[in-house]
């Protein structure tokens, strides 16, 4: 079983930066991808950035050029560097891991989320 714990969220002013971290514990047979998702007030949970096992990275259009996702080689930590934050970035940010706990089945695992509030 895998546990994901996010940290680094907080209250910042527009234009400032935050670095979110996700600590991965437990065991996983094979990790397919990890990513950051966010859910703002009255919105669904949307993809912010993902990085797959082949190294491919995808960003939501709204964060391109401002956010950067990274991980360690062992898939034990995931980070999201958020620069030039805007009030529209206000949301709870969730760490996601898609992986195989065994050879036959895969699941999406989620952390509890870390809130980010960007004031004008």
DSSP file (Angstrom, degrees, kcal/mol; ACC not computed):
  #  RESIDUE AA STRUCTURE BP1 BP2  ACC     N-H-->O    O-->H-N    N-H-->O    O-->H-N    TCO  KAPPA ALPHA  PHI   PSI    X-CA   Y-CA   Z-CA
    1    1 A X              0   0    0      0, 0.0    26,-0.9     0, 0.0     2,-0.4   0.000 360.0 360.0 360.0 140.2    0.0    0.0    0.0
    2    2 A X  E     -A   26   0A   0     24,-0.2     2,-0.4    95,-0.1    24,-0.2  -0.846 360.0-161.3-107.9 139.6    1.2    3.5   -0.9
    3    3 A X  E     -A   25   0A   0     22,-2.3    22,-2.3    -2,-0.4     2,-0.5  -0.973   3.2-162.5-118.9 137.2    0.7    6.6    1.1
    4    4 A X  E     -A   24   0A   0     -2,-0.4   108,-0.5   106,-0.4     2,-0.5  -0.974   5.6-174.1-120.0 128.9    1.1   10.1   -0.4
    5    5 A X  E     -A   23   0A   0     18,-1.8    18,-2.6    -2,-0.5     2,-0.2  -0.968   8.9-156.4-128.2 116.5    1.5   13.2    1.9
    6    6 A X  E     +A   22   0A   0     -2,-0.5     2,-0.3    16,-0.2    16,-0.2  -0.573  18.2 165.9 -88.7 153.0    1.5   16.6    0.4
    7    7 A X  E     +A   21   0A   0     14,-2.2    14,-2.6    -2,-0.2   107,-0.1  -0.968  40.1  67.4-154.4 166.4    3.2   19.6    2.0
    8    8 A X        +     0   0    0      1,-0.3    11,-0.3    -2,-0.3    14,-0.1   0.294  62.3 130.6 104.7  -8.8    4.2   23.2    1.1
    9    9 A X        +     0   0    0     12,-0.1    -1,-0.3     9,-0.1     2,-0.3  -0.216  24.4 126.0 -71.5 168.1    0.9   24.9    0.6
   10   10 A X        -     0   0    0    105,-0.5   107,-2.7   104,-0.1     2,-0.6  -0.988  58.5 -55.4 171.0-168.3    0.0   28.1    2.2
   11   11 A X  E     +d  117   0B   0     -2,-0.3     2,-0.3   105,-0.2   107,-0.2  -0.902  56.7 160.2-104.5 121.4   -1.2   31.7    1.9
   12   12 A X  E     -d  118   0B   0    105,-2.7   107,-2.7    -2,-0.6     2,-0.2  -0.891  36.7-108.7-135.2 165.4    0.8   33.8   -0.5
   13   13 A X  E >   -d  119   0B   0     -2,-0.3     3,-2.1   105,-0.2    72,-0.2  -0.624  50.4 -81.2 -91.9 155.4    0.3   37.0   -2.4
   14   14 A X  T 3  S+     0   0    0    105,-2.5    72,-0.2     1,-0.3    -1,-0.1  -0.258 117.4  28.6 -53.9 137.1    0.0   37.2   -6.2
   15   15 A X  T 3  S+     0   0    0     70,-2.9    69,-0.6     1,-0.3    -1,-0.3   0.197  97.2 111.8  94.6 -15.2    3.3   37.0   -7.9
   16   16 A X    <   -     0   0    0     -3,-2.1    69,-2.3    69,-0.2    -1,-0.3  -0.227  60.5-121.0 -84.5 178.4    5.0   35.0   -5.2
   17   17 A X        -     0   0    0     67,-0.2     2,-0.3    66,-0.2    66,-0.2  -0.865  20.6-174.9-124.1 154.1    6.2   31.4   -5.4
   18   18 A X  E     - B   0  82A   0     64,-2.3    64,-3.4    -2,-0.3     2,-0.5  -0.981  14.3-148.4-140.8 151.8    5.5   28.2   -3.6
   19   19 A X  E     - B   0  81A   0     -2,-0.3     2,-0.3   -11,-0.3    62,-0.2  -0.959  15.4-159.0-124.0 113.4    7.1   24.7   -3.8
   20   20 A X  E     - B   0  80A   0     60,-2.6    60,-2.2    -2,-0.5     2,-0.4  -0.649   7.3-163.5 -88.9 146.2    4.8   21.8   -3.1
   21   21 A X  E     -AB   7  79A   0    -14,-2.6   -14,-2.2    -2,-0.3     2,-0.4  -0.965  10.2-161.0-130.5 148.5    6.2   18.4   -2.2
   22   22 A X  E     -AB   6  78A   0     56,-2.5    56,-1.9    -2,-0.4     2,-0.5  -0.986  10.1-154.9-129.0 119.5    4.7   14.9   -2.1
   23   23 A X  E     -AB   5  77A   0    -18,-2.6   -18,-1.8    -2,-0.4     2,-0.5  -0.834   8.9-153.7 -97.3 129.3    6.3   12.2    0.0
   24   24 A X  E     +A    4   0A   0     52,-2.5     2,-0.3    -2,-0.5   -20,-0.2  -0.885  18.6 170.8-106.0 126.9    5.7    8.7   -1.1
   25   25 A X  E     +A    3   0A   0    -22,-2.3   -22,-2.3    -2,-0.5     2,-0.1  -0.871  39.0  39.7-129.4 166.4    5.9    5.8    1.4
   26   26 A X  E    S-A    2   0A   0     -2,-0.3     2,-0.3   -24,-0.2   -24,-0.2  -0.455  89.9 -55.3  89.6-168.5    5.0    2.2    1.2
   27   27 A X        -     0   0    0    -26,-0.9     2,-0.3    -2,-0.1    -2,-0.1  -0.832  40.7-179.8-116.8 150.0    5.6   -0.2   -1.6
   28   28 A X        -     0   0    0     -2,-0.3    73,-0.2     1,-0.1     3,-0.2  -0.968  21.1-150.8-147.2 129.2    4.6   -0.1   -5.3
   29   29 A X  S    S-     0   0    0     71,-1.0     2,-0.3    -2,-0.3    72,-0.2   0.939  85.4  -4.6 -65.4 -47.8    5.4   -2.8   -7.9
   30   30 A X  E     -E  100   0C   0     70,-1.9    70,-3.4    72,-0.1     2,-0.5  -0.947  63.3-145.8-152.2 127.3    5.5   -0.3  -10.8
   31   31 A X  E     -E   99   0C   0     -2,-0.3    68,-0.3    68,-0.3     3,-0.1  -0.822  12.0-176.9 -93.8 127.6    4.8    3.3  -11.0
   32   32 A X  E     -     0   0C   0     66,-3.0    21,-2.2    -2,-0.5     2,-0.3   0.884  64.0 -29.0 -87.4 -46.5    3.2    4.5  -14.3
   33   33 A X  E     -EF  98  52C   0     65,-1.7    65,-2.8    19,-0.3    -1,-0.4  -0.984  48.7-148.5-163.8 161.2    3.0    8.2  -13.6
   34   34 A X  E     +EF  97  51C   0     17,-2.4    17,-3.0    -2,-0.3     2,-0.3  -0.955  25.4 159.8-133.7 158.1    2.7   10.8  -10.9
   35   35 A X  E     -EF  96  50C   0     61,-2.1    61,-2.8    -2,-0.3     2,-0.4  -0.989  35.8-108.9-165.5 172.4    1.1   14.2  -11.0
   36   36 A X  E     +EF  95  49C   0     13,-3.1    12,-2.9    -2,-0.3    13,-1.7  -0.950  30.6 179.5-114.1 134.8   -0.4   17.2   -9.4
   37   37 A X  E     -EF  94  47C   0     57,-2.5    57,-3.6    -2,-0.4     2,-0.3  -0.905   8.0-158.2-128.0 157.3   -4.1   17.9   -9.5
   38   38 A X  E     -EF  93  46C   0      8,-2.5     8,-3.0    -2,-0.3     2,-0.4  -0.981  10.0-161.2-140.6 153.1   -6.1   20.8   -8.0
   39   39 A X  E     -E   92   0C   0     53,-2.0    53,-2.1    -2,-0.3     6,-0.2  -0.946  13.5-168.1-135.9 112.6   -9.6   21.5   -7.1
   40   40 A X    >   -     0   0    0      4,-0.4     3,-2.2    -2,-0.4    51,-0.2  -0.389  46.5 -61.6 -90.5 173.2  -10.8   25.1   -6.6
   41   41 A X  T 3  S+     0   0    0      1,-0.3    -1,-0.2    49,-0.2     3,-0.1  -0.346 123.7   0.3 -57.9 125.0  -14.0   26.3   -5.0
   42   42 A X  T 3  S+     0   0    0      1,-0.2    -1,-0.3    -2,-0.1     2,-0.3   0.573 113.2 108.4  74.2   9.6  -17.0   25.0   -7.0
   43   43 A X    <   -     0   0    0     -3,-2.2    -1,-0.2     1,-0.0     2,-0.1  -0.759  68.7-112.1-116.9 162.3  -14.7   23.3   -9.5
   44   44 A X        -     0   0    0     -2,-0.3     2,-0.5    -3,-0.1    -4,-0.4  -0.423  48.6 -85.1 -81.7 165.7  -13.9   19.7  -10.4
   45   45 A X        -     0   0    0     -6,-0.2     2,-0.3    -2,-0.1    -6,-0.2  -0.634  55.6-169.6 -75.3 121.9  -10.4   18.2   -9.8
   46   46 A X  E     -F   38   0C   0     -8,-3.0    -8,-2.5    -2,-0.5     2,-0.2  -0.832  25.6-103.3-118.2 151.0   -8.3   19.1  -12.7
   47   47 A X  E     +F   37   0C   0     -2,-0.3   -10,-0.3   -10,-0.2     3,-0.1  -0.506  33.5 173.4 -69.9 135.1   -4.8   18.0  -13.9
   48   48 A X  E     -     0   0C   0    -12,-2.9    12,-2.6     1,-0.4     2,-0.3   0.769  66.1 -19.1-104.4 -51.7   -2.1   20.5  -13.3
   49   49 A X  E     -FG  36  59C   0    -13,-1.7   -13,-3.1    10,-0.2    -1,-0.4  -0.970  57.9-170.2-159.6 143.3    1.0   18.6  -14.3
   50   50 A X  E     -FG  35  58C   0      8,-2.2     8,-2.1    -2,-0.3     2,-0.4  -0.962   6.9-163.7-135.0 154.5    2.0   15.0  -14.8
   51   51 A X  E     -FG  34  57C   0    -17,-3.0   -17,-2.4    -2,-0.3     6,-0.2  -0.985  16.4-155.4-137.1 127.1    5.2   13.1  -15.3
   52   52 A X  E >   -F   33   0C   0      4,-2.4     3,-2.0    -2,-0.4   -19,-0.3  -0.396  34.8 -94.5-100.6 177.6    5.2    9.5  -16.6
   53   53 A X  T 3  S+     0   0    0    -21,-2.2   -20,-0.1     1,-0.3    -1,-0.1   0.768 123.2  55.9 -63.8 -26.6    7.7    6.7  -16.3
   54   54 A X  T 3  S-     0   0    0    -22,-0.2    -1,-0.3     2,-0.1   -21,-0.1   0.476 121.7-104.9 -83.4  -1.6    9.3    7.6  -19.6
   55   55 A X    <   +     0   0    0     -3,-2.0     2,-0.2     1,-0.3    -2,-0.1   0.399  69.7 148.8  95.2  -2.1   10.0   11.1  -18.5
   56   56 A X        -     0   0    0     -5,-0.1    -4,-2.4     1,-0.0     2,-0.4  -0.446  29.2-159.4 -69.6 137.7    7.2   12.7  -20.4
   57   57 A X  E     -G   51   0C   0     -6,-0.2     2,-0.4    -2,-0.2    -6,-0.2  -0.950   9.3-171.9-122.5 137.0    5.7   15.8  -18.8
   58   58 A X  E     -G   50   0C   0     -8,-2.1    -8,-2.2    -2,-0.4     2,-0.4  -0.988   3.6-169.1-127.4 139.5    2.4   17.4  -19.4
   59   59 A X  E     -G   49   0C   0     -2,-0.4   -10,-0.2   -10,-0.2     2,-0.1  -0.946  29.0-110.1-123.6 146.7    1.1   20.8  -18.1
   60   60 A X    >>  -     0   0    0    -12,-2.6     3,-1.9    -2,-0.4     4,-0.9  -0.489  34.4-118.3 -65.0 145.2   -2.3   22.3  -18.1
   61   61 A X  G >4 S+     0   0    0      1,-0.3     3,-0.5     2,-0.2    -1,-0.1   0.835 111.4  63.0 -56.3 -33.3   -2.3   25.3  -20.4
   62   62 A X  G 34 S+     0   0    0      1,-0.2    -1,-0.3     3,-0.0   -14,-0.0   0.657 111.0  35.9 -69.6 -15.4   -3.1   27.6  -17.5
   63   63 A X  G X> S+     0   0    0     -3,-1.9     4,-2.3   -15,-0.2     3,-2.2   0.451  81.3 127.6-117.5  -2.9    0.2   26.9  -15.7
   64   64 A X  T << S+     0   0    0     -4,-0.9     4,-0.1    -3,-0.5    -3,-0.0  -0.312  80.4  16.7 -58.7 134.4    2.6   26.5  -18.6
   65   65 A X  T 34 S+     0   0    0      2,-0.4    -1,-0.3     1,-0.1     3,-0.1   0.274 126.1  58.4  86.5 -11.4    5.6   28.7  -18.2
   66   66 A X  T <4 S+     0   0    0     -3,-2.2    17,-1.9     1,-0.2     2,-0.3   0.708  97.4  52.5-116.7 -36.5    4.9   29.2  -14.5
   67   67 A X  E  <  -C   82   0A   0     -4,-2.3    -2,-0.4    15,-0.2     2,-0.4  -0.753  57.8-167.4-107.3 151.8    4.9   25.7  -12.9
   68   68 A X  E     -C   81   0A   0     13,-2.0    13,-2.9    -2,-0.3     2,-0.3  -0.981   6.6-154.9-140.8 126.8    7.5   23.0  -13.1
   69   69 A X  E     +C   80   0A   0     -2,-0.4     2,-0.3    11,-0.2    11,-0.2  -0.768  20.7 163.9-101.3 145.5    7.0   19.4  -12.0
   70   70 A X  E     -C   79   0A   0      9,-1.8     9,-2.9    -2,-0.3     2,-0.3  -0.979  12.8-171.5-153.5 162.6    9.9   17.1  -10.9
   71   71 A X  E     -C   78   0A   0     -2,-0.3     7,-0.2     7,-0.2     2,-0.2  -0.953  29.2-103.5-148.0 165.8   10.5   13.9   -9.1
   72   72 A X    >   -     0   0    0      5,-1.6     3,-1.6    -2,-0.3     5,-0.2  -0.568  40.3-108.5 -87.4 162.7   13.4   11.8   -7.7
   73   73 A X  T 3  S+     0   0    0      1,-0.3    -1,-0.1    -2,-0.2     0, 0.0   0.739 116.8  54.0 -66.1 -24.0   14.5    8.7   -9.7
   74   74 A X  T 3  S-     0   0    0      3,-0.0    -1,-0.3     0, 0.0     0, 0.0   0.344 108.9-119.6 -91.9   5.5   13.0    6.3   -7.1
   75   75 A X  S <  S+     0   0    0     -3,-1.6    -2,-0.1     2,-0.2     3,-0.1   0.819  78.3 124.4  60.3  32.5    9.6    7.8   -7.3
   76   76 A X  S    S+     0   0    0      1,-0.2   -52,-2.5   -53,-0.1     2,-0.3   0.549  70.7  27.8 -98.6 -10.1    9.8    8.7   -3.6
   77   77 A X  E     -B   23   0A   0    -54,-0.2    -5,-1.6    -5,-0.2     2,-0.4  -0.995  58.8-167.3-151.3 148.0    9.1   12.3   -3.9
   78   78 A X  E     -BC  22  71A   0    -56,-1.9   -56,-2.5    -2,-0.3     2,-0.3  -0.986  12.4-167.9-133.6 141.8    7.3   14.6   -6.3
   79   79 A X  E     -BC  21  70A   0     -9,-2.9    -9,-1.8    -2,-0.4     2,-0.4  -0.934  14.6-161.7-133.3 153.7    7.5   18.4   -6.4
   80   80 A X  E     -BC  20  69A   0    -60,-2.2   -60,-2.6    -2,-0.3     2,-0.6  -0.906   9.7-158.5-136.0 107.9    5.7   21.3   -8.0
   81   81 A X  E     -BC  19  68A   0    -13,-2.9   -13,-2.0    -2,-0.4     2,-0.6  -0.777  13.2-166.5 -85.1 120.0    7.5   24.6   -8.3
   82   82 A X  E     +BC  18  67A   0    -64,-3.4   -64,-2.3    -2,-0.6     2,-0.3  -0.934   9.9 176.4-115.7 113.1    4.9   27.3   -8.7
   83   83 A X        +     0   0    0    -17,-1.9   -66,-0.2    -2,-0.6   -67,-0.1  -0.735  59.9  19.8-111.9 161.8    6.1   30.7   -9.7
   84   84 A X  S    S-     0   0    0    -69,-0.6    -1,-0.2    -2,-0.3   -67,-0.2   0.899  84.8-156.9  48.8  49.9    4.2   33.9  -10.5
   85   85 A X        -     0   0    0    -69,-2.3   -70,-2.9    -3,-0.3     2,-0.3  -0.235   8.4-159.1 -63.0 144.1    1.2   32.7   -8.7
   86   86 A X    >   -     0   0    0    -72,-0.2     3,-2.2    -3,-0.1     4,-0.2  -0.840  32.2-111.2-119.4 156.1   -2.2   34.1   -9.5
   87   87 A X  G >  S+     0   0    0     -2,-0.3     3,-1.8     1,-0.3    31,-0.3   0.830 117.0  66.1 -55.3 -30.5   -5.4   34.3   -7.5
   88   88 A X  G 3  S+     0   0    0      1,-0.3    -1,-0.3   -48,-0.0   -48,-0.1   0.662  89.0  67.2 -65.7 -15.6   -6.9   31.8  -10.1
   89   89 A X  G <  S+     0   0    0     -3,-2.2    -1,-0.3     2,-0.0     2,-0.2   0.539  70.3 123.0 -80.7  -6.8   -4.4   29.2   -8.8
   90   90 A X    <   +     0   0    0     -3,-1.8     2,-0.3    -4,-0.2   -49,-0.2  -0.383  40.2 106.4 -60.1 123.1   -6.2   29.1   -5.4
   91   91 A X  E    S- H   0 116C   0     25,-1.9    25,-2.8    -2,-0.2     2,-0.6  -0.969  75.8 -82.4-177.3 170.3   -7.2   25.5   -4.8
   92   92 A X  E     -EH  39 115C   0    -53,-2.1   -53,-2.0    -2,-0.3     2,-0.5  -0.885  47.1-145.4 -90.5 126.4   -6.4   22.4   -2.9
   93   93 A X  E     -EH  38 114C   0     21,-2.6    21,-2.3    -2,-0.6     2,-0.4  -0.821  13.8-162.8-101.2 130.4   -3.6   20.6   -4.6
   94   94 A X  E     -E   37   0C   0    -57,-3.6   -57,-2.5    -2,-0.5     2,-0.4  -0.900  13.7-136.7-117.2 139.1   -3.5   16.8   -4.6
   95   95 A X  E     -E   36   0C   0     -2,-0.4    16,-1.8   -59,-0.2     2,-0.4  -0.777  24.9-165.0 -89.9 135.3   -0.6   14.4   -5.3
   96   96 A X  E     -EI  35 110C   0    -61,-2.8   -61,-2.1    -2,-0.4     2,-0.4  -0.956  12.9-173.2-124.6 141.2   -1.5   11.5   -7.5
   97   97 A X  E     -EI  34 109C   0     12,-2.2    12,-3.1    -2,-0.4     2,-0.6  -0.991   5.6-165.0-130.3 126.0    0.3    8.2   -8.2
   98   98 A X  E     +EI  33 108C   0    -65,-2.8   -66,-3.0    -2,-0.4   -65,-1.7  -0.950  35.7 132.8-107.2 121.5   -0.9    5.8  -10.9
   99   99 A X  E     -EI  31 107C   0      8,-2.2     8,-2.4    -2,-0.6     2,-0.6  -0.974  57.0-100.2-160.9 171.7    0.7    2.4  -10.4
  100  100 A X  E     -EI  30 106C   0    -70,-3.4   -70,-1.9    -2,-0.3   -71,-1.0  -0.903  17.0-170.4-100.6 114.3    0.6   -1.4  -10.2
  101  101 A X  S    S+     0   0    0      4,-0.7     2,-0.2    -2,-0.6    -1,-0.1   0.694  84.0   5.2 -74.1 -17.0    0.7   -2.7   -6.6
  102  102 A X  S    S-     0   0    0      3,-0.8   -72,-0.1   -72,-0.1     3,-0.0  -0.763  96.4 -84.5-144.6-168.7    1.2   -6.1   -8.3
  103  103 A X  S    S+     0   0    0     -2,-0.2     3,-0.1     1,-0.2    -3,-0.0   0.600 116.9  44.6 -80.5  -9.8    1.6   -7.4  -11.8
  104  104 A X  S    S+     0   0    0      1,-0.2     2,-0.3     0, 0.0    -1,-0.2   0.693 106.5  36.4-113.7 -22.9   -2.0   -7.6  -12.7
  105  105 A X        -     0   0    0     -3,-0.0    -3,-0.8     2,-0.0    -4,-0.7  -0.978  55.2-154.6-141.3 147.8   -3.9   -4.5  -11.7
  106  106 A X  E     -I  100   0C   0     -2,-0.3     2,-0.3    -6,-0.2    -6,-0.2  -0.867  11.4-174.6-121.8 156.7   -3.4   -0.7  -11.4
  107  107 A X  E     -I   99   0C   0     -8,-2.4    -8,-2.2    -2,-0.3     2,-0.5  -0.955  27.0-118.2-142.9 158.8   -4.9    2.0   -9.2
  108  108 A X  E     -I   98   0C   0     -2,-0.3     2,-0.4   -10,-0.2   -10,-0.2  -0.908  30.4-161.9 -97.6 127.5   -4.9    5.7   -8.7
  109  109 A X  E     -I   97   0C   0    -12,-3.1   -12,-2.2    -2,-0.5     2,-0.4  -0.884   6.2-165.3-111.4 142.9   -3.6    6.8   -5.3
  110  110 A X  E     -I   96   0C   0     -2,-0.4  -106,-0.4   -14,-0.2   -14,-0.2  -0.949  13.1-137.8-130.6 145.9   -4.3   10.2   -3.8
  111  111 A X        -     0   0    0    -16,-1.8  -106,-0.2    -2,-0.4     3,-0.1  -0.319  36.8-103.0 -84.9 179.7   -2.9   12.3   -1.0
  112  112 A X        -     0   0    0   -108,-0.5  -107,-0.1     1,-0.2   -18,-0.1   0.656  63.7-117.3 -80.9 -16.7   -5.1   14.3    1.3
  113  113 A X        -     0   0    0      1,-0.1     2,-0.4   -18,-0.1   -19,-0.2   0.059  12.7-121.9  98.4 152.5   -4.2   17.6   -0.4
  114  114 A X  E     -H   93   0C   0    -21,-2.3   -21,-2.6  -107,-0.1     2,-0.2  -0.996  28.5-125.4-131.1 128.0   -2.5   20.8    0.6
  115  115 A X  E     -H   92   0C   0     -2,-0.4  -105,-0.5   -23,-0.2     2,-0.5  -0.497  20.3-167.9 -80.6 139.8   -4.3   24.1    0.3
  116  116 A X  E     -H   91   0C   0    -25,-2.8   -25,-1.9  -107,-0.2     2,-0.5  -0.993   3.7-174.7-123.9 124.2   -2.9   27.0   -1.7
  117  117 A X  E     -d   11   0B   0   -107,-2.7  -105,-2.7    -2,-0.5     2,-0.6  -0.981   4.2-168.0-122.0 124.1   -4.5   30.4   -1.4
  118  118 A X  E     -d   12   0B   0     -2,-0.5  -105,-0.2   -31,-0.3     2,-0.2  -0.947  10.6-158.0-114.3 116.2   -3.2   33.3   -3.5
  119  119 A X  E      d   13   0B   0   -107,-2.7  -105,-2.5    -2,-0.6   -32,-0.0  -0.601 360.0 360.0 -93.7 153.9   -4.4   36.7   -2.5
  120  120 A X              0   0    0     -2,-0.2  -107,-0.1  -107,-0.2    -1,-0.1   0.459 360.0 360.0 -72.2 360.0   -4.6   39.8   -4.8
